[in-house]
């Protein structure tokens, strides 16, 4: 485990420039004084065939003189394609938290319950890491990790929650994301295709065999989609998938769990994150029914790119008419008129963003066919290979630090 709040505290300040990762567009919210790094939507959507829509809470966005202002920026070596971009304004009762699920449906948390227990496969207590939404994250303990040891490929984490009698559904609140290393592995994977990488892109975009090979491998290894398993009368069953993202902003997400087949008064949830790929900040459940909220989806009244061009039409619909940012430093500023505020209610604002990005690659050399085949077909090999490279990367960083210390 590791406390990584120092690195990830950029969510309350600004993002690094440029960050050493492969991720997605950076969204900054204006709080009346400055732009605050607040979201990084659709992480892992590395080509058009993997394009998706994501809903991200904007905790730092403020209503300034009746308007909301956000900035979309490219700060990594990618070409970023943003399709639809809007704000979802939600007015709701005091004491209620509004959280989107992966399809954009909004749910309310009125009575969230933290775990009674949280422990790993070795019985270690994880409650100090996951009991609060405090930017103190659980991560893999890396001491004595051996990429050849099968028993070390995945962590096992179990959370135990009280379950009310007769409960049929649980709303699982999850705040976590992929690690910085996890974001770097994406580029390393694409580099294995060498000069054939653009043929791979074409096949994935057309949902050909390459698309399903990669998808099956991701589901099996849980690199960027993490199974949520629940202990039932017939053993552990997969009930939903956590969708990854990050690594610089860890979003609040909600997953509905059918628990009609869970006996007794305890709900046990198990996650098995592959080594080095995930970090978890907070987890909770809520059994209460969703309460009414007022939802309004709004489009920008002004959207201007770095050249001063109006891009509102590009962002108006999910129609493959993209606003494209091919270079580091490109950005756009969007202004929205804030809807009238509802009396005796509080407001949450959620970003709705659709798009994808393409990592800029050298695309040279022969594809490493044998290695790719093992990654796609051999259970555990992708995690072993990533762990080996992670340990080698750590040695390189240590050598650089020692070299700097000698000057």
C-alpha positions as CSV (number, residue, x, y, z in Angstrom):
1,X,0.0,0.0,0.0
2,X,1.1,3.5,-0.6
3,X,-0.2,7.0,0.3
4,X,-0.2,8.9,-2.9
5,X,-2.1,12.0,-1.8
6,X,0.9,14.1,-2.5
7,X,1.0,13.3,-6.2
8,X,-2.7,13.3,-6.7
9,X,-3.4,16.5,-4.7
10,X,-3.1,18.2,-8.1
11,X,-6.9,17.8,-8.2
12,X,-7.1,20.6,-5.8
13,X,-4.5,22.7,-7.5
14,X,-3.2,22.4,-11.1
15,X,-2.0,19.5,-13.2
16,X,1.7,18.9,-13.9
17,X,2.9,20.4,-17.1
18,X,3.2,18.1,-19.0
19,X,2.3,15.0,-16.9
20,X,4.3,11.9,-17.5
21,X,1.3,9.8,-18.6
22,X,-0.9,8.8,-21.5
23,X,-4.5,9.8,-20.6
24,X,-7.0,12.1,-22.1
25,X,-8.1,15.8,-22.3
26,X,-7.7,17.8,-19.1
27,X,-10.7,19.7,-17.9
28,X,-10.2,22.8,-15.8
29,X,-13.0,24.5,-13.8
30,X,-13.0,28.3,-13.1
31,X,-13.6,28.9,-9.4
32,X,-13.7,32.7,-9.6
33,X,-9.9,33.2,-9.2
34,X,-8.2,30.5,-11.3
35,X,-8.8,27.4,-13.4
36,X,-8.5,24.3,-11.3
37,X,-7.8,20.8,-12.8
38,X,-11.0,19.0,-12.2
39,X,-11.6,16.1,-14.6
40,X,-10.0,13.8,-17.3
41,X,-12.8,12.1,-19.1
42,X,-12.8,8.8,-21.2
43,X,-9.4,7.6,-20.1
44,X,-8.4,4.5,-22.1
45,X,-10.4,5.5,-25.2
46,X,-7.3,5.3,-27.3
47,X,-8.9,5.3,-30.8
48,X,-12.2,6.0,-32.4
49,X,-13.4,2.4,-32.0
50,X,-13.2,2.8,-28.3
51,X,-14.8,6.2,-28.1
52,X,-17.2,6.7,-25.2
53,X,-19.2,9.2,-23.2
54,X,-18.3,9.8,-19.6
55,X,-19.9,11.9,-16.8
56,X,-17.5,13.5,-14.3
57,X,-18.4,15.7,-11.3
58,X,-16.9,19.1,-11.4
59,X,-16.3,19.8,-7.7
60,X,-14.4,23.1,-8.2
61,X,-16.7,24.8,-10.7
62,X,-18.4,27.9,-9.4
63,X,-21.2,30.1,-10.6
64,X,-19.5,33.5,-11.3
65,X,-21.9,36.3,-12.2
66,X,-24.4,33.8,-13.6
67,X,-22.0,31.8,-15.7
68,X,-19.8,28.7,-15.6
69,X,-16.5,28.6,-17.3
70,X,-14.4,25.6,-18.1
71,X,-11.2,25.0,-20.2
72,X,-10.4,21.9,-22.2
73,X,-6.6,21.4,-22.7
74,X,-4.2,19.0,-24.4
75,X,-1.2,18.6,-22.1
76,X,0.2,15.3,-23.4
77,X,1.6,13.8,-26.6
78,X,-1.7,12.9,-28.1
79,X,-4.2,14.0,-30.7
80,X,-7.5,14.5,-28.8
81,X,-10.9,14.3,-30.4
82,X,-13.7,15.8,-28.4
83,X,-17.2,15.3,-29.8
84,X,-20.1,16.3,-27.5
85,X,-19.4,18.4,-24.4
86,X,-22.1,19.8,-22.1
87,X,-22.8,20.4,-18.5
88,X,-25.5,18.6,-16.5
89,X,-26.8,20.8,-13.7
90,X,-28.5,19.0,-10.9
91,X,-30.4,20.8,-8.0
92,X,-31.1,18.5,-5.1
93,X,-31.8,18.4,-1.4
94,X,-29.2,19.3,1.2
95,X,-27.4,16.3,2.6
96,X,-27.8,14.3,-0.7
97,X,-24.9,13.4,-2.9
98,X,-25.6,13.0,-6.7
99,X,-23.4,10.4,-8.5
100,X,-23.6,9.2,-12.1
101,X,-23.4,5.6,-13.2
102,X,-21.5,4.6,-16.3
103,X,-24.5,5.2,-18.6
104,X,-25.0,8.7,-17.2
105,X,-28.0,7.9,-15.1
106,X,-28.0,10.0,-11.9
107,X,-28.4,8.4,-8.5
108,X,-28.6,9.9,-5.0
109,X,-26.7,8.8,-1.9
110,X,-28.8,9.7,1.2
111,X,-27.5,7.1,3.7
112,X,-24.1,5.9,2.6
113,X,-22.5,3.2,4.7
114,X,-18.8,2.7,4.9
115,X,-17.4,-0.8,5.3
116,X,-17.4,-2.6,8.6
117,X,-14.2,-4.3,7.5
118,X,-11.8,-4.0,4.6
119,X,-8.9,-6.4,4.2
120,X,-6.5,-7.9,1.7
121,X,-5.7,-11.5,0.9
122,X,-3.2,-11.5,3.7
123,X,-5.7,-10.2,6.3
124,X,-4.2,-6.7,6.4
125,X,-6.5,-4.0,7.5
126,X,-7.3,-1.5,4.7
127,X,-9.8,0.7,6.5
128,X,-7.3,3.6,6.9
129,X,-7.1,3.8,3.1
130,X,-10.7,3.3,1.9
131,X,-13.0,4.4,4.7
132,X,-13.0,8.1,3.7
133,X,-13.0,10.1,0.5
134,X,-9.8,11.8,1.5
135,X,-7.3,11.3,-1.4
136,X,-5.4,8.7,0.6
137,X,-5.2,5.7,-1.7
138,X,-4.7,2.0,-1.4
139,X,-2.1,0.6,-3.8
140,X,-0.3,-2.7,-4.3
141,X,2.4,-3.4,-1.8
142,X,5.5,-3.9,-4.0
143,X,8.0,-5.4,-1.6
144,X,9.2,-8.9,-2.7
145,X,7.1,-8.9,-5.8
146,X,8.3,-11.4,-8.4
147,X,6.9,-11.3,-12.0
148,X,7.4,-15.1,-12.3
149,X,5.3,-15.9,-9.2
150,X,1.8,-16.7,-10.3
151,X,0.5,-16.0,-6.8
152,X,1.5,-12.3,-7.1
153,X,-0.4,-11.4,-10.2
154,X,-3.5,-9.9,-8.5
155,X,-4.3,-8.4,-5.2
156,X,-7.5,-9.6,-3.4
157,X,-9.5,-7.0,-1.4
158,X,-12.7,-7.8,0.5
159,X,-15.1,-5.2,1.9
160,X,-17.8,-6.2,4.4
161,X,-20.9,-4.0,4.7
162,X,-24.0,-4.3,6.9
163,X,-27.0,-5.4,4.8
164,X,-30.5,-4.5,5.9
165,X,-33.1,-7.3,6.0
166,X,-34.9,-7.6,2.7
167,X,-32.4,-5.4,0.7
168,X,-32.6,-6.3,-3.0
169,X,-30.3,-3.7,-4.5
170,X,-27.2,-1.8,-3.4
171,X,-25.7,1.3,-4.8
172,X,-21.9,0.9,-4.7
173,X,-20.0,4.2,-4.5
174,X,-16.5,3.9,-5.8
175,X,-13.7,6.5,-5.9
176,X,-10.6,5.1,-7.5
177,X,-8.7,5.0,-10.8
178,X,-5.8,3.5,-12.7
179,X,-2.3,4.3,-11.5
180,X,0.3,6.5,-13.3
181,X,2.0,3.3,-14.4
182,X,-1.2,1.9,-15.7
183,X,-1.6,4.9,-18.0
184,X,2.0,4.4,-19.3
185,X,1.4,0.7,-20.1
186,X,-1.1,1.7,-22.8
187,X,1.7,3.3,-24.9
188,X,4.0,0.4,-24.3
189,X,1.3,-2.0,-25.5
190,X,0.8,0.0,-28.7
191,X,4.6,0.2,-29.3
192,X,4.6,-3.6,-29.6
193,X,2.8,-3.2,-32.9
194,X,5.7,-1.2,-34.4
195,X,5.1,-0.1,-38.0
196,X,1.8,-2.0,-38.1
197,X,0.1,0.0,-35.3
198,X,-2.0,2.1,-37.8
199,X,-3.3,-1.1,-39.3
200,X,-4.2,-2.2,-35.8
201,X,-6.0,1.1,-35.2
202,X,-8.0,0.5,-38.4
203,X,-9.0,-3.0,-37.4
204,X,-10.1,-1.8,-33.9
205,X,-12.0,1.1,-35.3
206,X,-13.9,-1.3,-37.5
207,X,-14.5,-3.6,-34.5
208,X,-12.6,-6.4,-36.2
209,X,-10.7,-9.3,-34.5
210,X,-8.0,-7.0,-33.0
211,X,-10.8,-5.1,-31.1
212,X,-12.2,-8.3,-29.5
213,X,-8.7,-9.7,-28.7
214,X,-7.9,-6.6,-26.8
215,X,-11.3,-6.4,-25.1
216,X,-11.1,-10.1,-24.0
217,X,-7.7,-9.6,-22.6
218,X,-8.7,-6.4,-20.7
219,X,-11.8,-8.2,-19.2
220,X,-9.7,-11.3,-18.3
221,X,-6.8,-9.4,-16.7
222,X,-8.9,-6.5,-15.3
223,X,-6.3,-4.0,-16.3
224,X,-8.7,-1.1,-17.0
225,X,-12.1,-2.6,-16.1
226,X,-12.3,-4.2,-12.6
227,X,-14.8,-6.8,-11.8
228,X,-17.1,-6.2,-8.8
229,X,-17.7,-9.6,-7.2
230,X,-20.4,-10.2,-4.5
231,X,-20.6,-13.2,-2.3
232,X,-23.9,-15.0,-2.9
233,X,-25.6,-18.2,-1.9
234,X,-23.7,-19.9,-4.7
235,X,-20.3,-18.3,-4.1
236,X,-18.7,-15.2,-5.6
237,X,-20.5,-13.7,-8.6
238,X,-19.4,-10.8,-10.8
239,X,-22.1,-8.2,-10.6
240,X,-20.6,-5.1,-12.4
241,X,-17.4,-3.6,-13.7
242,X,-15.5,-0.6,-12.5
243,X,-14.4,1.4,-15.5
244,X,-10.9,2.8,-15.1
245,X,-9.6,6.3,-15.7
246,X,-7.2,8.8,-14.2
247,X,-4.5,8.8,-13.0
248,X,-4.6,12.4,-11.9
249,X,-8.3,12.8,-11.0
250,X,-10.1,10.0,-9.3
251,X,-13.8,10.4,-10.1
252,X,-16.9,9.4,-8.0
253,X,-18.8,6.6,-9.8
254,X,-21.8,4.5,-8.8
255,X,-22.6,0.9,-9.7
256,X,-25.9,-0.8,-9.1
257,X,-25.6,-4.3,-7.6
258,X,-28.4,-6.9,-7.6
259,X,-28.1,-8.5,-4.1
260,X,-31.3,-10.6,-4.1
261,X,-29.1,-13.7,-3.9
262,X,-27.0,-12.5,-1.0
263,X,-28.0,-14.2,2.3
264,X,-27.7,-13.0,5.8
265,X,-27.0,-9.5,7.2
266,X,-23.6,-8.9,5.6
267,X,-22.7,-7.8,2.0
268,X,-19.3,-8.9,1.0
269,X,-17.7,-7.3,-2.1
270,X,-14.4,-8.4,-3.6
271,X,-12.1,-6.7,-6.0
272,X,-9.0,-8.4,-7.6
273,X,-6.9,-5.6,-9.1
274,X,-3.8,-6.7,-11.1
275,X,-0.6,-5.6,-9.5
276,X,0.5,-1.9,-10.1
277,X,-2.6,-1.0,-12.2
278,X,-5.2,0.4,-9.7
279,X,-5.5,2.7,-6.7
280,X,-8.6,2.9,-4.5
281,X,-9.6,6.0,-2.4
282,X,-13.0,5.3,-1.0
283,X,-15.8,2.7,-1.2
284,X,-19.3,2.7,0.3
285,X,-22.8,1.4,-0.3
286,X,-26.2,3.0,-0.1
287,X,-29.5,1.0,0.2
288,X,-31.8,4.0,0.1
289,X,-34.2,4.7,-2.9
290,X,-33.1,7.6,-5.2
291,X,-34.8,10.9,-4.3
292,X,-36.1,13.4,-6.9
293,X,-33.7,15.8,-8.3
294,X,-34.0,18.5,-11.0
295,X,-31.7,17.9,-13.9
296,X,-30.9,20.4,-16.8
297,X,-28.4,19.7,-19.5
298,X,-26.9,22.9,-20.9
299,X,-24.7,23.7,-23.9
300,X,-22.1,26.4,-24.0
301,X,-23.2,29.9,-25.1
302,X,-19.6,30.5,-26.1
303,X,-16.8,28.0,-27.0
304,X,-13.6,29.3,-28.5
305,X,-10.4,27.4,-29.4
306,X,-6.8,28.6,-29.1
307,X,-7.1,30.3,-32.5
308,X,-10.3,32.2,-31.5
309,X,-12.6,30.1,-33.7
310,X,-16.1,29.2,-32.6
311,X,-16.4,25.5,-31.9
312,X,-19.9,25.3,-30.5
313,X,-21.3,23.3,-33.4
314,X,-18.5,20.7,-33.1
315,X,-19.5,20.2,-29.4
316,X,-23.2,20.3,-29.8
317,X,-24.0,16.7,-30.5
318,X,-22.5,13.2,-30.4
319,X,-22.2,13.0,-34.2
320,X,-18.5,12.4,-34.9
321,X,-18.0,16.1,-35.8
322,X,-14.9,16.4,-33.6
323,X,-13.0,19.3,-32.1
324,X,-9.5,18.2,-32.6
325,X,-6.4,19.2,-30.6
326,X,-3.3,17.6,-32.1
327,X,-0.6,19.4,-30.1
328,X,0.4,20.0,-26.5
329,X,-0.7,23.5,-25.4
330,X,-3.9,23.6,-27.4
331,X,-7.0,24.5,-25.5
332,X,-10.5,25.8,-25.6
333,X,-12.5,28.0,-23.3
334,X,-16.3,27.3,-22.8
335,X,-18.8,29.5,-21.1
336,X,-22.3,28.4,-20.0
337,X,-25.2,30.4,-18.7
338,X,-26.1,29.0,-15.2
339,X,-29.8,28.0,-14.9
340,X,-31.8,29.8,-12.2
341,X,-31.0,28.4,-8.8
342,X,-33.7,26.5,-7.0
343,X,-34.6,27.8,-3.5
344,X,-33.8,25.5,-0.5
345,X,-31.7,23.2,-2.7
346,X,-28.0,22.7,-3.4
347,X,-26.4,22.2,-6.8
348,X,-24.0,19.8,-8.3
349,X,-22.5,20.2,-11.8
350,X,-21.4,17.2,-13.9
351,X,-19.4,17.3,-17.1
352,X,-20.8,15.2,-20.0
353,X,-18.0,14.5,-22.5
354,X,-17.7,12.2,-25.5
355,X,-14.6,11.5,-27.4
356,X,-11.3,9.6,-27.7
357,X,-7.6,10.3,-28.2
358,X,-4.7,8.8,-30.1
359,X,-1.3,8.6,-28.5
360,X,1.5,9.9,-30.8
361,X,3.7,7.0,-31.6
362,X,7.0,6.5,-33.6
363,X,5.4,3.5,-35.3
364,X,8.6,1.9,-36.4
365,X,10.1,-1.5,-36.3
366,X,8.6,-4.9,-36.7
367,X,5.6,-5.9,-34.6
368,X,6.4,-8.2,-31.7
369,X,4.0,-10.9,-32.8
370,X,5.0,-13.6,-30.3
371,X,4.8,-11.3,-27.3
372,X,1.5,-9.8,-28.4
373,X,0.1,-13.3,-28.9
374,X,1.1,-14.3,-25.3
375,X,-0.4,-11.0,-24.0
376,X,-3.7,-11.7,-25.7
377,X,-4.1,-15.5,-25.0
378,X,-2.0,-16.5,-22.0
379,X,-3.8,-15.8,-18.7
380,X,-1.7,-13.6,-16.5
381,X,1.0,-12.9,-19.0
382,X,0.0,-9.2,-19.5
383,X,0.3,-8.6,-15.8
384,X,3.6,-10.4,-15.6
385,X,5.1,-8.5,-18.4
386,X,3.8,-5.2,-17.0
387,X,5.2,-6.0,-13.6
388,X,8.6,-6.9,-15.0
389,X,8.7,-3.6,-16.9
390,X,7.5,-1.7,-13.8
391,X,10.4,-3.1,-11.7
392,X,12.9,-2.3,-14.5
393,X,11.4,1.2,-14.7
394,X,11.8,1.6,-11.0
395,X,15.5,0.7,-11.2
396,X,16.0,3.3,-14.0
397,X,14.3,6.0,-11.9
398,X,16.5,5.0,-8.9
399,X,19.7,5.2,-11.1
400,X,18.7,8.7,-12.3
401,X,18.1,9.9,-8.8
402,X,21.5,8.6,-7.7
403,X,23.1,10.2,-10.6
404,X,21.5,13.6,-9.8
405,X,22.6,13.2,-6.2
406,X,26.2,12.8,-7.3
407,X,26.3,16.3,-9.0
